[in-house]
Amino acid sequence: MLLTLFEILDVASRADLKSDLLQELERQKQVLLSFRNNPEIAEDVLARTVADMEAAAQALFAMTGRIGQYLRENEWLMSIKQRTGIPGGACEFDLPSYHFWLHRSAAARLADLQSWITPLYPIRDGTAIVLRLLREGGKPARVLAQHGAFSQMLGGRVAQMVRIRLPLDSQYIPEISANKYALNVRFTVFGTEPRPKMCESDVEFELTFCNL
């Protein structure tokens, strides 16, 4: 649980994260506003999305100082973060207070985790909006990977994200490689052996090239 918190802290520490999110939210808001009074656009959905973006931007503006600084000033958390980077460094005799915390009730630990993560919610909310718009910014197509392999020349097409969707009961795992010339997808079958087993059957899946 704390390891995930530390990873979030490291990612959120990027100096340009907040400004980039604000700029992208404003850019996307202006794009959406240009669709007003379009008969093909649901005005209630548009208004709700714009309101969500404005609320996320206001919350981001309200964040002062370095993101996550309150966590860095927590000596107890930072002592754990430092020790967990060492193999075996989080043993009971090195971090007795950490193991005492681990044996507290689930409700008490959850309350602590919520108090540590809640101030970072504006970053989460802003990122979620941008990612939602990005994932929805494409037209899905049904394609077939013959014998588990699929390749498509891009022909100058630019995509910020490639989204692949499979049925929930699918046993196949997509592996993606791409450059500016081509997209390649191969499907493997889950197993515990060191090398993944290549799928030998045809796999139908949904492919979307996403752009903001």
Long-range contacts (C-beta under 8 A, 24 or more apart in sequence): 1-109, 1-113, 2-77, 2-80, 2-81, 2-84, 3-84, 5-71, 5-77, 5-113, 5-116, 5-117, 6-81, 6-84, 8-117, 8-120, 9-68, 9-71, 9-72, 12-67, 12-68, 12-120, 12-123, 13-66, 13-67, 13-68, 17-67, 17-123, 18-60, 18-63, 18-67, 18-123, 21-60, 21-123, 21-126, 21-127, 21-130, 22-57, 22-60, 22-61, 22-126, 24-130, 24-212, 25-53, 25-56, 25-57, 25-60, 25-126, 25-129, 25-130, 26-57, 27-212, 28-53, 28-129, 28-130, 28-133, 28-212, 29-53, 29-54, 29-57, 49-129, 52-125, 52-129, 53-129, 55-125, 56-122, 56-125, 56-126, 56-129, 57-126, 59-121, 59-122, 59-125, 59-126, 60-122, 60-123, 60-126, 62-122, 63-119, 63-122, 63-123, 67-120, 67-123, 68-120, 70-119, 71-116, 74-116, 77-116, 130-212, 133-212, 134-160, 134-161, 134-210, 134-211, 134-212, 135-161, 135-163, 135-208, 135-210, 136-210, 137-210, 137-211, 137-212, 138-163, 138-208, 138-209, 138-210, 138-211, 139-208, 140-165, 140-206, 140-207, 140-208, 141-206, 141-207, 141-208, 142-204, 142-205, 142-206, 142-207, 143-204, 143-205, 143-206, 143-207, 144-202, 144-203, 144-204, 145-185, 145-186, 145-187, 145-199, 145-202, 145-203, 145-204, 145-205, 146-202, 147-199, 147-200, 147-201, 147-202, 148-172, 148-186, 148-187, 148-188, 148-198, 148-199, 148-200, 148-201, 148-202, 148-203, 149-184, 149-185, 149-186, 149-187, 150-184, 150-185, 150-186, 150-203, 150-205, 150-207, 151-182, 151-183, 151-184, 151-185, 152-182, 152-183, 153-181, 153-182, 154-178, 154-180, 154-181, 154-182, 154-183, 157-209, 158-211, 159-209, 159-210, 159-211, 160-210, 160-211, 160-212, 161-209, 161-210, 161-211, 162-207, 162-208, 162-209, 162-210, 163-206, 163-207, 163-208, 163-210, 164-205, 164-206, 164-207, 164-208, 165-205, 165-206, 165-208, 166-203, 166-205, 166-206, 170-203, 172-199, 172-203, 174-205
